[in-house]
Amino acid sequence: MCSGGRARERRVVISAFINYREPVRAETCREAVDLAETPLPATPGVTRGVVLVADPAQLALWRSLLTETEPTSAAPVVLRRRDHRSLRCWAQRVNVSPAEGRLDRLHELTGGWPLLVDRAHRLREEWSDPDEVLRRLADLRADRVEARASAEATGVCEDPLPAAGYRALPDEFKDGLFDLEGAATAVALKIDDEDEARLIVDFLGTLQVFDREDTQLRLEPVLRECVASTGDRAARES
């Protein structure tokens, strides 16, 4: 990891695991975190920040960061789904039309998931009528191939263990409310491992598969419907 630089220089070092052709080993992930923390800039006045870009394929790295089982100053920063407010800002910027009724419908159809918001953007470039954009976006939601792509883009299906944990939640709660303890119990019954179940629930929460209502949780409906209509990859391979 780079430790050079000139005085009063600020540097950001980015290492993207997701660009590697082969799966990144757990040891490599851990080594990258260690290198980010230990070889500090040798020149006074140099400031360096390190960003490690990971996805659900690096589950071992997530495990160490989410469980805090190993001492580290690294902190996960998640690329988030758009909420109603940020979706309004996006709609204004790309001229989708932020009228309240359409905005509610846009949020209902995309759930704020980046892939679906991007598809709404592409549809807006093809169609000048905002209502036509929403109609075509609804058609995409009803397509099994598109639903499968949307589910897999969230990362929930990337690893069999979180995928199995996620499947336990709609089986148990459907579209109802639950808390973290209830979610962990449902996952533990599915995988027969209580400690691992808590990690999976933390992992799923980091992927933003839950909507929060005060202290309660609910499965985000767009993803829940996509998984229900197609089956996740782990289920198809089992």
Residue pairs with C-beta under 8 A, 6 or more apart in sequence:
1 13
1 32
1 35
1 36
1 39
1 50
2 11
2 13
2 48
3 39
3 40
3 41
3 42
3 48
4 41
4 42
4 43
4 46
5 11
5 41
5 43
5 46
5 48
6 43
6 46
7 43
7 44
7 45
7 46
8 45
8 46
9 45
9 46
9 47
10 46
10 47
10 48
10 49
11 41
11 46
11 47
11 48
11 49
12 48
12 49
12 50
12 51
13 36
13 48
13 49
13 50
13 51
14 50
14 51
14 53
15 32
15 50
15 51
15 52
15 53
16 53
17 24
17 28
17 29
17 32
17 52
17 53
17 54
17 55
17 57
17 58
17 61
18 53
18 54
18 55
18 57
23 57
24 57
24 58
26 58
26 60
26 61
29 52
29 54
29 58
29 60
29 61
30 60
30 61
30 64
30 70
32 52
33 52
33 61
33 64
33 72
33 74
36 50
36 52
36 74
37 72
37 73
37 74
40 48
41 47
41 48
52 61
52 74
54 61
54 62
55 155
55 158
56 62
56 155
56 156
56 158
56 159
56 162
56 203
56 207
57 158
57 159
59 158
59 159
59 161
59 162
59 203
62 76
62 203
62 206
63 69
63 199
64 70
64 72
65 72
65 74
65 75
65 76
66 76
66 199
66 202
66 203
66 206
67 199
67 202
76 206
78 206
78 207
78 208
79 114
80 208
81 111
81 112
81 113
81 114
81 208
81 220
82 90
82 110
82 112
82 114
82 117
83 112
84 103
84 107
86 112
87 103
87 106
87 107
87 110
87 112
87 117
88 98
88 103
90 96
90 117
91 97
91 98
91 103
91 106
92 98
94 121
94 124
95 124
96 102
96 106
96 120
96 121
96 124
96 130
96 133
97 130
99 130
102 130
102 131
102 134
105 134
106 120
106 134
106 137
108 222
109 116
109 120
109 134
109 137
109 138
109 141
109 222
110 116
110 117
110 119
110 120
110 137
110 222
111 220
111 221
111 222
111 223
113 150
113 153
113 154
113 222
113 223
114 153
115 149
115 150
115 153
116 137
116 140
116 150
116 222
119 137
119 140
120 133
120 137
123 133
123 136
123 137
124 130
124 133
127 133
127 136
140 146
141 147
141 150
141 222
141 225
141 226
144 229
144 230
147 225
147 226
147 229
147 230
148 226
148 230
150 222
150 223
150 226
151 157
151 223
151 226
151 227
151 230
151 232
152 158
152 232
152 233
154 207
154 209
154 223
155 207
156 162
156 163
156 166
156 204
156 207
156 209
156 223
156 227
156 232
157 163
157 232
157 233
157 234
160 234
160 237
161 191
161 196
161 200
162 200
162 203
162 204
162 207
163 232
163 233
163 234
163 235
164 190
164 191
164 234
165 187
165 190
165 191
165 197
165 200
165 201
165 203
165 204
166 204
166 209
166 227
166 232
167 190
167 227
167 232
167 234
167 235
168 186
168 187
168 189
168 190
168 191
169 178
169 183
169 186
169 187
169 204
169 219
170 219
170 224
170 227
170 228
171 186
171 190
172 178
172 182
172 186
173 182
173 183
173 186
173 218
173 219
175 218
175 219
175 221
175 224
176 218
177 213
177 216
177 217
177 218
178 186
178 216
178 217
178 218
179 215
179 216
179 217
180 201
180 205
180 217
183 201
183 204
183 217
184 194
184 197
184 198
184 201
185 197
187 197
187 200
187 201
188 194
188 196
188 197
190 197
191 197
191 200
204 210
208 220
209 219
209 220
209 223
210 217
210 218
210 219
210 220
211 217
211 218
211 219
211 220
211 221
212 218
